[in-house]
Amino acid sequence: MMFMMVAFGFFVLVVAALSVPVRADPSPPTSLSVLSSGGRQLPAISTSNVSAQGGNVTNVNIDALTITKSWQGYYGNVTGNIHLDDANNNSFYIWGNASSLAGEIYASRNNTIDWGTINCTTGAERSAEDGYLGLSWSDGDSATNTFNGTIHPGFLVGSQDIGNNTCYSTTLFVNGTSQNDSFHQILLSDSSGSLVYSTIMEDNQYAYNGQTADFQLLVGENEHPSALGPTTYYFFVEIN
């Protein structure tokens, strides 16, 4: 069963319940619930103004904030257990609900990822994502400028070994502040070029808003005027 998320360009709190086999390929969660949405940041209530007087030349410094039209944020908690099931989903044994889970959360616009060929996204594939987002690589919020580092822990995707510090990556904010120690996000792609946004789960760590969460995930979403509308993302989970 596939579960879909629709991206509207705002933050969503997600709790995913899951039962997945150990060291198998990532699989869809057994359930995914949208609990709340943080919404977009509100525009300034008042306008800024300055008086103009003939004959004057005035030095004015301006600080402005623009909401991105190209990214959606997800965050939330993960609960689950480990099953020994047959092909008909009959449970031979279930290991109880884990209090501390480790693994990865994945999201892609393609629901049939070839996990056996998953690897780091190439520079060309990252540029293609900029095109999908309606951006140039030089735009401040392009995929190129967002995933502009290669600092992340190593991890396994099914049987594929993703070495540390090998893929385009970034880290998401904690308590409203940039940091480099947690909530690593990595760009992956399969052999057909299907891009997978990936994040390494944390255990009950402080998230961007000071609340605790097990994951934060950033995905691309084109909300520019010429775009076709909201995008469906398919979520996958892997427990180590």
ROSE-4610 file (N, C-alpha, C; in Angstrom, 1 decimal, always signed):
// ROSE-4610
residu = [M/M/M/M/M/M/F/F/F/M/M/M/M/M/M/V/V/V/A/A/A/F/F/F/G/G/G/F/F/F/F/F/F/V/V/V/L/L/L/V/V/V/V/V/V/A/A/A/A/A/A/L/L/L/S/S/S/V/V/V/P/P/P/V/V/V/R/R/R/A/A/A/D/D/D/P/P/P/S/S/S/P/P/P/P/P/P/T/T/T/S/S/S/L/L/L/S/S/S/V/V/V/L/L/L/S/S/S/S/S/S/G/G/G/G/G/G/R/R/R/Q/Q/Q/L/L/L/P/P/P/A/A/A/I/I/I/S/S/S/T/T/T/S/S/S/N/N/N/V/V/V/S/S/S/A/A/A/Q/Q/Q/G/G/G/G/G/G/N/N/N/V/V/V/T/T/T/N/N/N/V/V/V/N/N/N/I/I/I/D/D/D/A/A/A/L/L/L/T/T/T/I/I/I/T/T/T/K/K/K/S/S/S/W/W/W/Q/Q/Q/G/G/G/Y/Y/Y/Y/Y/Y/G/G/G/N/N/N/V/V/V/T/T/T/G/G/G/N/N/N/I/I/I/H/H/H/L/L/L/D/D/D/D/D/D/A/A/A/N/N/N/N/N/N/N/N/N/S/S/S/F/F/F/Y/Y/Y/I/I/I/W/W/W/G/G/G/N/N/N/A/A/A/S/S/S/S/S/S/L/L/L/A/A/A/G/G/G/E/E/E/I/I/I/Y/Y/Y/A/A/A/S/S/S/R/R/R/N/N/N/N/N/N/T/T/T/I/I/I/D/D/D/W/W/W/G/G/G/T/T/T/I/I/I/N/N/N/C/C/C/T/T/T/T/T/T/G/G/G/A/A/A/E/E/E/R/R/R/S/S/S/A/A/A/E/E/E/D/D/D/G/G/G/Y/Y/Y/L/L/L/G/G/G/L/L/L/S/S/S/W/W/W/S/S/S/D/D/D/G/G/G/D/D/D/S/S/S/A/A/A/T/T/T/N/N/N/T/T/T/F/F/F/N/N/N/G/G/G/T/T/T/I/I/I/H/H/H/P/P/P/G/G/G/F/F/F/L/L/L/V/V/V/G/G/G/S/S/S/Q/Q/Q/D/D/D/I/I/I/G/G/G/N/N/N/N/N/N/T/T/T/C/C/C/Y/Y/Y/S/S/S/T/T/T/T/T/T/L/L/L/F/F/F/V/V/V/N/N/N/G/G/G/T/T/T/S/S/S/Q/Q/Q/N/N/N/D/D/D/S/S/S/F/F/F/H/H/H/Q/Q/Q/I/I/I/L/L/L/L/L/L/S/S/S/D/D/D/S/S/S/S/S/S/G/G/G/S/S/S/L/L/L/V/V/V/Y/Y/Y/S/S/S/T/T/T/I/I/I/M/M/M/E/E/E/D/D/D/N/N/N/Q/Q/Q/Y/Y/Y/A/A/A/Y/Y/Y/N/N/N/G/G/G/Q/Q/Q/T/T/T/A/A/A/D/D/D/F/F/F/Q/Q/Q/L/L/L/L/L/L/V/V/V/G/G/G/E/E/E/N/N/N/E/E/E/H/H/H/P/P/P/S/S/S/A/A/A/L/L/L/G/G/G/P/P/P/T/T/T/T/T/T/Y/Y/Y/Y/Y/Y/F/F/F/F/F/F/V/V/V/E/E/E/I/I/I/N/N/N]
num = [1/1/1/2/2/2/3/3/3/4/4/4/5/5/5/6/6/6/7/7/7/8/8/8/9/9/9/10/10/10/11/11/11/12/12/12/13/13/13/14/14/14/15/15/15/16/16/16/17/17/17/18/18/18/19/19/19/20/20/20/21/21/21/22/22/22/23/23/23/24/24/24/25/25/25/26/26/26/27/27/27/28/28/28/29/29/29/30/30/30/31/31/31/32/32/32/33/33/33/34/34/34/35/35/35/36/36/36/37/37/37/38/38/38/39/39/39/40/40/40/41/41/41/42/42/42/43/43/43/44/44/44/45/45/45/46/46/46/47/47/47/48/48/48/49/49/49/50/50/50/51/51/51/52/52/52/53/53/53/54/54/54/55/55/55/56/56/56/57/57/57/58/58/58/59/59/59/60/60/60/61/61/61/62/62/62/63/63/63/64/64/64/65/65/65/66/66/66/67/67/67/68/68/68/69/69/69/70/70/70/71/71/71/72/72/72/73/73/73/74/74/74/75/75/75/76/76/76/77/77/77/78/78/78/79/79/79/80/80/80/81/81/81/82/82/82/83/83/83/84/84/84/85/85/85/86/86/86/87/87/87/88/88/88/89/89/89/90/90/90/91/91/91/92/92/92/93/93/93/94/94/94/95/95/95/96/96/96/97/97/97/98/98/98/99/99/99/100/100/100/101/101/101/102/102/102/103/103/103/104/104/104/105/105/105/106/106/106/107/107/107/108/108/108/109/109/109/110/110/110/111/111/111/112/112/112/113/113/113/114/114/114/115/115/115/116/116/116/117/117/117/118/118/118/119/119/119/120/120/120/121/121/121/122/122/122/123/123/123/124/124/124/125/125/125/126/126/126/127/127/127/128/128/128/129/129/129/130/130/130/131/131/131/132/132/132/133/133/133/134/134/134/135/135/135/136/136/136/137/137/137/138/138/138/139/139/139/140/140/140/141/141/141/142/142/142/143/143/143/144/144/144/145/145/145/146/146/146/147/147/147/148/148/148/149/149/149/150/150/150/151/151/151/152/152/152/153/153/153/154/154/154/155/155/155/156/156/156/157/157/157/158/158/158/159/159/159/160/160/160/161/161/161/162/162/162/163/163/163/164/164/164/165/165/165/166/166/166/167/167/167/168/168/168/169/169/169/170/170/170/171/171/171/172/172/172/173/173/173/174/174/174/175/175/175/176/176/176/177/177/177/178/178/178/179/179/179/180/180/180/181/181/181/182/182/182/183/183/183/184/184/184/185/185/185/186/186/186/187/187/187/188/188/188/189/189/189/190/190/190/191/191/191/192/192/192/193/193/193/194/194/194/195/195/195/196/196/196/197/197/197/198/198/198/199/199/199/200/200/200/201/201/201/202/202/202/203/203/203/204/204/204/205/205/205/206/206/206/207/207/207/208/208/208/209/209/209/210/210/210/211/211/211/212/212/212/213/213/213/214/214/214/215/215/215/216/216/216/217/217/217/218/218/218/219/219/219/220/220/220/221/221/221/222/222/222/223/223/223/224/224/224/225/225/225/226/226/226/227/227/227/228/228/228/229/229/229/230/230/230/231/231/231/232/232/232/233/233/233/234/234/234/235/235/235/236/236/236/237/237/237/238/238/238/239/239/239/240/240/240]
x = [+0.9/+0.0/+0.9/+0.6/+1.4/+0.7/+1.4/+0.8/+1.4/+0.5/+0.9/+0.9/+1.8/+1.8/+1.7/+0.9/+0.8/+1.5/+2.4/+3.2/+2.6/+2.4/+1.8/+2.8/+4.0/+4.9/+4.9/+4.4/+4.4/+4.8/+5.1/+5.5/+4.4/+4.6/+3.6/+4.2/+3.4/+3.8/+3.3/+4.2/+3.9/+4.3/+3.4/+3.7/+3.5/+4.6/+4.5/+4.6/+3.7/+3.7/+4.2/+5.0/+5.6/+5.9/+6.0/+6.5/+7.3/+8.6/+9.4/+10.4/+10.8/+11.8/+13.2/+14.1/+15.4/+16.3/+17.0/+17.9/+17.2/+15.9/+15.2/+15.3/+14.8/+14.7/+13.7/+13.9/+12.9/+11.5/+10.5/+9.1/+8.2/+7.0/+6.1/+5.7/+5.4/+4.9/+3.5/+3.2/+1.8/+0.8/+1.1/+0.2/+1.0/+0.3/+1.0/-0.1/+0.0/-1.1/-0.6/-1.3/-0.9/-1.7/-0.9/-1.5/-1.8/-0.9/-1.1/-0.2/-0.5/+0.4/+0.8/+2.1/+2.5/+2.2/+1.8/+1.4/+2.6/+2.3/+3.3/+3.5/+4.7/+4.9/+4.1/+3.5/+2.6/+3.4/+2.8/+3.5/+3.5/+4.4/+4.4/+3.1/+2.7/+1.4/+1.4/+2.4/+2.5/+3.5/+3.4/+4.3/+5.4/+6.6/+7.7/+7.7/+7.9/+7.9/+9.0/+9.4/+10.4/+10.0/+10.3/+9.9/+10.9/+10.4/+11.2/+11.2/+12.3/+12.3/+13.2/+12.8/+13.5/+14.9/+15.9/+17.3/+18.1/+17.4/+18.1/+18.5/+19.6/+20.0/+20.2/+19.4/+19.3/+19.8/+20.7/+21.2/+20.2/+19.7/+18.7/+19.1/+19.2/+19.4/+18.1/+17.9/+16.7/+16.9/+16.2/+16.2/+14.9/+14.8/+13.6/+13.5/+12.3/+12.1/+11.2/+11.6/+10.7/+10.5/+9.2/+8.9/+9.2/+10.0/+10.3/+9.0/+9.1/+8.0/+8.5/+9.6/+10.2/+10.5/+10.1/+10.4/+9.2/+9.1/+8.1/+8.9/+8.5/+9.2/+8.2/+8.7/+8.0/+8.8/+8.1/+8.8/+7.9/+8.4/+7.5/+8.2/+7.4/+7.9/+7.6/+8.4/+8.2/+8.0/+7.0/+6.9/+6.8/+7.1/+7.0/+7.5/+7.5/+8.1/+8.6/+9.2/+9.8/+9.0/+8.7/+7.8/+8.6/+8.2/+8.6/+7.3/+7.0/+5.8/+6.0/+5.0/+5.1/+4.5/+4.5/+4.1/+2.6/+1.8/+0.4/+0.2/+1.3/+1.3/+0.8/+0.9/+0.6/+1.9/+1.7/+2.9/+3.3/+4.5/+5.1/+5.6/+6.1/+6.5/+6.6/+6.3/+6.4/+7.3/+8.3/+9.1/+8.5/+8.2/+7.4/+7.8/+6.9/+7.1/+8.4/+9.3/+10.6/+10.5/+11.2/+11.2/+12.2/+13.2/+14.2/+14.5/+14.1/+14.3/+15.4/+16.2/+17.2/+17.0/+17.3/+17.1/+17.0/+16.2/+16.1/+14.6/+14.3/+13.0/+13.3/+12.6/+12.8/+11.5/+11.6/+10.5/+10.8/+10.0/+10.2/+8.9/+9.0/+7.9/+7.6/+8.5/+8.3/+8.1/+7.0/+6.7/+7.3/+8.1/+8.7/+10.2/+10.9/+12.3/+13.0/+14.1/+14.9/+16.0/+15.6/+16.5/+17.8/+17.9/+19.1/+20.2/+19.7/+20.7/+20.8/+20.3/+20.3/+21.7/+22.0/+23.3/+23.2/+24.4/+24.4/+23.9/+23.1/+22.7/+23.9/+23.9/+25.0/+24.7/+25.7/+25.6/+24.5/+24.5/+23.5/+22.1/+21.9/+20.6/+20.2/+21.1/+20.8/+20.4/+21.0/+20.7/+19.3/+19.0/+17.6/+16.6/+16.9/+15.9/+15.7/+16.7/+16.5/+15.5/+15.7/+14.7/+13.3/+13.1/+11.8/+11.2/+12.1/+11.6/+11.4/+11.7/+11.5/+12.6/+13.8/+14.9/+16.1/+16.9/+18.3/+19.2/+20.4/+21.3/+21.8/+21.7/+22.2/+21.2/+19.9/+18.9/+19.3/+19.0/+19.4/+18.8/+17.6/+17.0/+17.0/+17.9/+18.0/+18.5/+18.2/+18.7/+20.3/+20.9/+22.3/+22.8/+22.2/+22.6/+22.1/+21.1/+20.6/+21.4/+21.6/+22.4/+23.8/+24.5/+25.8/+27.0/+26.7/+27.7/+27.8/+28.8/+28.9/+29.3/+28.7/+29.1/+27.8/+28.0/+26.9/+27.4/+26.7/+27.2/+26.9/+27.6/+27.4/+26.1/+25.4/+24.3/+24.0/+23.2/+22.8/+21.4/+21.2/+19.8/+19.6/+18.8/+18.8/+20.2/+20.7/+22.0/+23.0/+22.6/+23.5/+24.1/+25.5/+26.2/+26.5/+25.9/+26.2/+27.3/+28.5/+29.6/+29.4/+30.1/+30.0/+30.7/+30.1/+30.6/+30.8/+29.8/+30.0/+28.9/+27.8/+26.6/+26.4/+25.7/+25.2/+24.2/+24.4/+23.7/+23.6/+22.7/+22.6/+22.1/+22.0/+21.4/+20.4/+19.3/+18.1/+18.3/+17.5/+17.7/+17.2/+17.8/+17.4/+17.2/+16.0/+15.7/+15.9/+15.5/+15.6/+17.0/+18.0/+19.4/+20.0/+20.9/+21.7/+22.6/+22.8/+23.7/+24.2/+25.2/+25.8/+25.8/+25.2/+25.4/+24.2/+23.0/+21.9/+20.9/+19.9/+19.0/+19.7/+20.6/+21.3/+20.3/+20.3/+19.5/+20.4/+20.1/+21.0/+20.2/+20.8/+20.2/+20.6/+19.7/+19.9/+19.2/+19.6/+18.9/+19.1/+18.1/+18.4/+18.9/+19.1/+19.7/+18.9/+17.6/+16.8/+16.7/+17.4/+17.5/+16.4/+15.6/+14.5/+15.1/+14.9/+15.5/+14.8/+15.5/+15.0/+15.6/+14.7/+15.1/+15.2/+16.3/+16.6/+17.0/+16.6/+17.0/+17.3/+18.3/+18.7/+17.9/+17.2/+16.3/+17.2/+16.6/+17.2/+16.2/+16.7/+15.8/+15.4/+14.2/+13.6/+14.5/+15.0/+15.9/+15.1/+15.6/+15.0/+15.0/+13.8/+13.7/+13.8/+13.4/+13.5/+12.8/+11.6/+10.8/+10.9/+11.9/+12.1/+11.3/+10.4/+9.7/+10.6/+10.4/+11.2/+10.6/+11.4/+11.0/+12.1/+11.6/+12.5/+13.1/+12.4/+13.0/+12.5/+13.3/+12.9/+13.3/+12.4/+12.6/+12.2/+13.1/+12.9/+12.7/+11.6/+11.4/+11.1/+11.5/+11.3/+9.8/+9.3/+7.9/+7.9/+7.4/+7.4/+6.0/+6.0/+4.8/+4.8/+5.7/+5.8/+4.5/+4.2/+2.9/+2.7/+3.8/+3.6/+3.5/+3.6/+3.6/+2.2/+2.2/+0.9/+0.2/+0.8/+0.0/+0.8/+0.1/+0.8/+1.3/+2.3/+3.0/+2.8/+2.6/+2.5/+3.9/+4.2/+5.4/+5.0/+5.8/+5.7/+6.7/+6.3/+7.2/+7.6/+8.9/+9.4/+10.2/+10.3/+11.0/+11.9/+13.0/+13.9/+14.4/+14.3/+14.7/+16.0/+17.0/+18.2/+18.2]
y = [-1.2/+0.0/+1.2/+2.2/+3.4/+4.5/+5.4/+6.5/+7.8/+8.8/+10.0/+11.2/+12.1/+13.4/+14.5/+15.5/+16.6/+17.8/+18.4/+19.5/+20.9/+21.8/+23.1/+24.2/+23.9/+25.0/+25.5/+24.7/+25.0/+23.8/+24.0/+23.0/+22.1/+20.8/+19.9/+19.0/+18.7/+17.8/+16.4/+15.5/+14.1/+13.1/+12.2/+11.0/+9.8/+9.0/+7.8/+6.6/+5.7/+4.4/+3.4/+2.5/+1.6/+0.2/-0.7/-2.0/-2.5/-2.5/-2.8/-3.9/-4.7/-5.7/-5.1/-5.7/-5.2/-5.5/-4.4/-4.5/-4.8/-4.7/-4.8/-3.4/-3.3/-2.0/-1.1/+0.2/+1.1/+0.8/+0.9/+0.6/+1.7/+1.8/+2.8/+2.5/+3.6/+3.4/+2.7/+2.1/+1.4/+2.5/+3.7/+4.8/+6.1/+7.1/+8.5/+9.5/+10.2/+11.1/+12.6/+13.5/+14.9/+15.5/+15.9/+16.3/+17.8/+18.6/+20.0/+20.6/+21.9/+22.6/+23.9/+24.2/+25.5/+26.6/+26.3/+27.4/+28.2/+29.2/+30.1/+31.2/+31.8/+33.0/+34.1/+34.9/+36.0/+37.2/+37.9/+39.1/+40.2/+41.1/+42.3/+43.0/+43.4/+44.0/+45.4/+46.1/+47.6/+47.7/+48.8/+49.1/+50.0/+50.0/+50.8/+52.1/+53.2/+54.4/+55.4/+56.3/+57.3/+58.5/+59.6/+60.9/+61.3/+61.8/+62.4/+63.9/+64.5/+66.0/+66.4/+67.3/+67.8/+68.3/+67.8/+68.3/+67.3/+66.3/+65.4/+64.1/+63.6/+62.2/+61.5/+60.4/+59.7/+58.2/+57.9/+56.5/+55.6/+54.6/+53.7/+52.3/+51.6/+50.2/+49.4/+48.4/+47.7/+46.2/+45.7/+44.2/+43.6/+42.6/+42.1/+40.5/+40.0/+38.6/+38.1/+37.1/+36.6/+35.1/+34.6/+33.2/+32.4/+31.3/+30.5/+29.9/+29.8/+29.1/+27.7/+27.2/+26.1/+24.9/+25.1/+24.0/+23.8/+22.6/+22.2/+21.5/+21.8/+21.2/+20.2/+19.1/+18.1/+17.8/+17.6/+17.2/+16.3/+15.5/+14.7/+13.6/+12.7/+11.6/+10.2/+9.3/+7.9/+6.9/+6.1/+5.0/+3.7/+2.5/+1.3/+0.1/-1.0/-2.2/-3.0/-4.2/-5.0/-6.3/-6.7/-7.9/-9.0/-10.2/-11.3/-11.8/-11.4/-11.7/-12.5/-13.3/-14.0/-13.1/-13.6/-12.8/-12.4/-13.0/-12.6/-11.7/-11.2/-10.3/-10.9/-12.3/-13.0/-12.9/-12.5/-12.2/-13.5/-13.9/-15.0/-14.6/-13.4/-12.8/-11.3/-10.5/-9.1/-8.7/-7.9/-7.3/-6.0/-5.8/-4.7/-3.4/-2.4/-1.0/-0.5/+0.0/+0.4/+1.8/+2.1/+3.4/+4.3/+3.7/+4.5/+3.9/+4.6/+4.1/+4.8/+4.1/+4.7/+4.3/+5.1/+4.8/+6.0/+5.9/+7.0/+7.2/+8.4/+8.7/+9.2/+8.7/+9.0/+9.6/+10.5/+11.0/+11.2/+10.8/+10.9/+11.2/+11.8/+12.0/+10.7/+9.8/+8.5/+7.4/+6.6/+5.6/+4.3/+4.2/+2.9/+3.1/+3.4/+3.6/+2.3/+2.2/+1.1/+1.2/+0.6/+0.8/+0.1/-0.9/-1.6/-0.8/+0.3/+1.2/+2.5/+2.7/+4.0/+4.5/+5.8/+6.3/+7.8/+8.4/+9.9/+10.5/+11.6/+12.4/+13.0/+13.0/+13.6/+15.1/+15.9/+17.3/+17.6/+16.8/+17.0/+16.7/+15.7/+15.5/+16.6/+17.1/+18.3/+19.5/+19.7/+20.8/+20.6/+19.3/+19.0/+19.3/+19.1/+19.4/+20.9/+21.7/+23.2/+23.5/+22.8/+23.0/+22.7/+21.6/+21.2/+22.2/+22.8/+23.8/+25.2/+25.3/+26.6/+27.6/+27.1/+27.9/+27.8/+28.8/+28.7/+28.4/+27.7/+27.4/+28.5/+29.7/+30.9/+31.5/+31.1/+31.6/+31.2/+32.0/+31.8/+30.5/+30.1/+28.9/+27.8/+27.7/+26.6/+25.4/+24.2/+23.0/+23.0/+23.6/+23.7/+24.5/+25.6/+26.4/+25.8/+25.0/+24.4/+23.2/+22.3/+21.1/+21.4/+22.2/+22.7/+22.1/+21.2/+20.6/+19.1/+18.4/+17.0/+16.4/+17.0/+16.6/+15.8/+14.5/+13.7/+12.4/+11.7/+10.4/+9.4/+8.3/+7.2/+6.4/+5.7/+4.9/+3.9/+3.0/+1.9/+2.2/+2.1/+2.1/+0.7/-0.1/-1.5/-2.1/-2.6/-3.2/-2.2/-1.0/+0.0/+0.8/+0.8/+1.6/+3.0/+4.0/+5.4/+5.9/+6.1/+6.5/+7.9/+8.1/+9.4/+10.5/+11.7/+12.8/+12.6/+11.9/+11.6/+12.2/+12.6/+13.0/+14.5/+15.2/+16.5/+16.5/+17.4/+17.3/+18.7/+18.8/+20.0/+19.6/+20.5/+20.2/+21.2/+20.8/+21.7/+22.3/+23.4/+24.2/+23.5/+23.9/+23.5/+24.8/+24.9/+26.1/+27.3/+27.3/+28.4/+28.9/+28.0/+28.4/+27.3/+27.8/+26.9/+26.1/+24.8/+23.9/+22.8/+22.0/+21.0/+19.6/+19.5/+18.2/+17.2/+17.7/+16.8/+17.1/+16.3/+16.4/+16.6/+15.7/+15.7/+15.3/+16.0/+15.6/+15.4/+14.3/+13.9/+13.7/+14.1/+13.9/+12.6/+11.7/+10.4/+10.3/+9.4/+9.1/+7.6/+7.0/+5.7/+5.8/+4.6/+4.6/+5.3/+5.4/+6.1/+7.6/+8.1/+9.5/+10.0/+9.1/+9.5/+10.0/+11.3/+11.9/+11.5/+11.2/+10.8/+11.8/+12.5/+13.4/+12.5/+12.5/+11.5/+12.3/+11.8/+12.4/+11.3/+11.4/+10.5/+10.8/+9.8/+10.0/+10.3/+11.2/+11.5/+10.9/+10.8/+10.3/+11.4/+11.9/+12.9/+14.1/+14.7/+15.8/+17.1/+18.2/+19.5/+19.8/+20.3/+20.6/+22.1/+22.5/+23.9/+24.9/+24.4/+25.3/+25.1/+24.3/+24.1/+22.9/+22.3/+21.1/+19.9/+18.8/+17.6/+16.8/+16.2/+15.4/+14.4/+13.4/+12.3/+12.6/+13.5/+13.8/+15.1/+15.7/+16.9/+16.6/+17.0/+16.6/+17.8/+18.1/+19.2/+18.6/+18.9/+18.4/+19.6/+19.4/+20.4/+20.5/+21.7/+22.0/+23.3/+23.2/+24.4/+25.0/+26.2/+27.0/+28.3/+28.3/+29.5/+29.7/+30.9/+31.1/+30.1/+29.7/+28.8/+27.3/+27.0/+25.6/+25.0/+23.7/+23.0/+22.8/+23.1/+23.0/+22.1/+21.7/+20.9/+19.6/+19.1/+17.9/+16.7/+15.5/+14.3/+13.8/+13.5/+12.8/+11.5/+10.5/+9.2/+9.0/+8.6/+8.4/+7.0/+6.8/+5.4/+5.5/+4.4/+4.4/+3.2/+3.3/+2.2/+2.3/+1.1/+1.1/+0.2/+0.7/+0.0/-0.9]
z = [+0.0/+0.0/+0.0/-0.9/-0.9/-0.2/+0.5/+1.1/+0.6/+0.3/-0.4/+0.5/+0.3/+1.0/-0.1/+0.1/-0.8/-0.3/-1.0/-0.6/-1.0/+0.0/-0.3/+0.1/+0.4/+0.7/+2.1/+3.1/+4.5/+5.3/+6.6/+7.5/+7.9/+8.0/+8.4/+9.5/+10.6/+11.6/+11.2/+11.1/+10.6/+11.7/+12.0/+12.8/+11.9/+11.8/+10.9/+11.8/+11.7/+12.3/+11.3/+11.7/+10.7/+11.3/+10.4/+10.7/+9.4/+9.5/+8.4/+8.7/+7.7/+8.0/+8.1/+8.9/+9.1/+7.8/+7.4/+6.3/+4.9/+4.9/+3.6/+3.0/+1.7/+1.1/+1.9/+1.8/+2.4/+1.9/+2.8/+2.4/+2.9/+2.4/+2.8/+4.3/+5.1/+6.4/+6.4/+7.5/+7.6/+7.8/+8.3/+8.3/+8.4/+8.0/+8.0/+8.2/+9.3/+9.7/+9.8/+9.1/+9.2/+10.4/+11.4/+12.7/+12.7/+12.1/+12.0/+11.0/+10.6/+9.7/+10.3/+10.2/+10.7/+9.8/+8.5/+7.6/+7.2/+6.3/+5.8/+6.8/+6.8/+7.6/+7.1/+8.0/+7.6/+7.1/+6.2/+5.7/+6.8/+6.6/+7.6/+7.6/+8.8/+9.0/+8.5/+8.8/+8.4/+7.3/+6.6/+5.5/+6.1/+5.4/+5.8/+4.9/+5.5/+4.7/+5.1/+4.2/+4.5/+3.8/+4.4/+3.8/+2.7/+1.6/+0.6/+0.6/+0.4/+0.4/-0.7/-1.5/-2.7/-2.3/-3.1/-2.9/-2.0/-1.3/-0.4/-1.1/-0.7/-1.0/+0.3/+0.4/+1.7/+1.6/+2.5/+2.5/+3.3/+2.7/+3.3/+3.2/+4.4/+4.5/+4.6/+3.8/+3.8/+4.1/+5.0/+5.3/+5.0/+4.1/+3.6/+3.8/+3.9/+4.0/+2.9/+2.1/+1.1/+1.3/+1.3/+1.5/+0.2/+0.4/-0.8/-1.4/-2.7/-3.5/-3.9/-3.4/-4.0/-3.0/-1.7/-0.8/+0.2/+0.6/+1.7/+2.8/+4.0/+5.2/+5.9/+6.3/+7.1/+8.4/+9.5/+10.7/+11.5/+12.5/+13.3/+14.0/+14.5/+15.3/+14.6/+14.9/+14.3/+15.4/+15.3/+16.2/+15.4/+16.0/+15.2/+16.0/+15.3/+15.8/+14.6/+15.0/+14.0/+13.9/+12.7/+12.4/+11.7/+12.0/+11.2/+10.6/+9.3/+8.6/+7.4/+6.9/+5.7/+4.5/+3.3/+2.2/+2.2/+3.1/+3.3/+4.5/+5.0/+6.2/+7.4/+7.5/+8.8/+9.6/+10.9/+11.8/+12.5/+12.3/+13.0/+14.4/+14.4/+15.7/+15.5/+16.6/+16.6/+17.8/+17.5/+18.6/+19.0/+20.3/+20.8/+20.3/+20.5/+20.1/+20.6/+19.7/+20.1/+20.7/+21.7/+22.4/+21.7/+21.1/+20.4/+19.0/+18.0/+16.6/+15.9/+15.1/+14.2/+12.8/+11.9/+10.5/+9.6/+8.5/+7.6/+7.1/+6.8/+6.1/+4.7/+3.7/+2.3/+1.7/+0.8/+0.1/-1.4/-2.3/-3.7/-4.5/-5.6/-6.5/-7.2/-7.2/-7.9/-6.8/-7.0/-6.0/-6.3/-7.3/-7.7/-7.8/-6.7/-6.7/-6.8/-7.6/-7.7/-6.6/-5.4/-4.3/-4.5/-5.3/-5.6/-6.3/-6.9/-7.6/-7.0/-5.8/-5.1/-4.9/-5.1/-4.8/-4.7/-4.6/-4.5/-5.7/-5.6/-6.7/-7.4/-8.7/-9.5/-9.6/-10.1/-10.3/-11.4/-12.4/-13.5/-12.9/-12.1/-11.5/-10.5/-9.8/-8.9/-9.8/-10.9/-11.8/-12.4/-12.7/-13.2/-12.2/-10.9/-9.8/-9.8/-10.0/-10.1/-11.2/-12.4/-13.4/-13.0/-12.3/-11.9/-10.9/-10.1/-9.1/-9.8/-11.0/-11.7/-11.3/-11.0/-10.5/-11.4/-11.3/-11.9/-10.7/-11.1/-10.0/-9.2/-9.8/-9.1/-8.1/-8.2/-7.2/-5.8/-4.9/-3.5/-2.9/-3.3/-2.7/-3.7/-4.7/-5.6/-4.9/-5.5/-5.0/-4.9/-5.9/-5.9/-4.7/-4.4/-3.2/-1.9/-1.9/-0.7/-0.3/-1.2/-1.0/-1.5/-0.8/-1.3/-0.5/+0.4/+1.2/+1.0/+1.6/+1.5/+2.9/+3.9/+5.3/+5.9/+6.1/+6.6/+7.1/+8.0/+8.4/+7.3/+7.3/+6.4/+6.9/+6.0/+6.3/+5.2/+5.5/+4.5/+4.0/+2.7/+2.1/+1.6/+2.3/+1.9/+2.0/+0.9/+0.9/+0.3/-0.1/-0.6/+0.4/+0.4/+1.4/+0.9/+1.6/+1.3/+2.3/+1.8/+2.7/+3.3/+4.4/+5.0/+4.1/+4.1/+3.4/+1.9/+1.3/-0.1/-1.0/-0.5/-1.3/-1.0/-2.0/-1.7/-0.5/+0.4/+1.7/+2.3/+3.3/+4.1/+5.5/+6.4/+7.8/+8.0/+8.6/+8.9/+10.2/+10.4/+11.6/+12.9/+14.0/+15.3/+16.2/+16.8/+17.6/+16.8/+15.5/+14.6/+14.2/+14.4/+14.2/+13.3/+12.4/+11.6/+12.4/+12.1/+12.8/+11.9/+12.3/+11.5/+12.1/+13.3/+14.0/+13.9/+13.5/+13.5/+12.3/+12.1/+11.0/+9.7/+9.4/+8.1/+7.0/+5.9/+4.7/+3.5/+2.8/+1.7/+0.5/-0.7/-2.0/-2.6/-2.9/-3.5/-4.8/-5.7/-6.9/-7.3/-8.0/-8.5/-9.9/-10.6/-11.9/-13.0/-12.7/-13.7/-13.5/-12.5/-12.2/-11.3/-10.7/-9.8/-8.5/-8.1/-7.0/-5.7/-4.7/-3.4/-2.3/-1.7/-0.5/+0.7/+1.4/+2.5/+3.7/+4.9/+6.1/+7.1/+7.9/+9.0/+10.2/+10.7/+11.9/+13.1/+14.0/+15.3/+16.4/+17.6/+18.6/+19.6/+19.3/+20.3/+20.4/+19.3/+19.3/+19.1/+19.6/+19.3/+17.8/+17.3/+15.9/+15.7/+14.5/+14.1/+15.0/+15.6/+16.4/+17.9/+18.4/+19.8/+20.3/+19.5/+19.9/+19.5/+20.2/+19.9/+18.7/+18.0/+16.8/+16.5/+15.7/+15.3/+13.9/+13.1/+11.8/+11.4/+10.5/+9.7/+8.2/+7.3/+5.9/+5.0/+4.1/+3.2/+1.8/+1.1/-0.3/-1.2/-2.5/-3.5/-3.9/-4.1/-4.6/-5.3/-6.6/-7.4/-7.3/-6.6/-6.4/-7.2/-8.2/-9.0/-9.9/-10.4/-11.1/-12.3/-12.9/-14.1/-13.7/-12.4/-12.0/-12.1/-12.1/-12.2/-10.9/-9.8/-8.5/-7.6/-6.5/-5.4/-6.0/-5.3/-5.7/-4.8/-5.3/-4.4/-4.2/-2.9/-2.5/-1.8/-2.1/-1.5/-0.5/+0.7/+1.8/+2.0/+2.4/+2.7/+4.0/+4.7/+6.0/+6.0/+6.7/+6.9/+8.3/+9.0/+10.4/+10.5/+11.2/+11.3/+12.6]
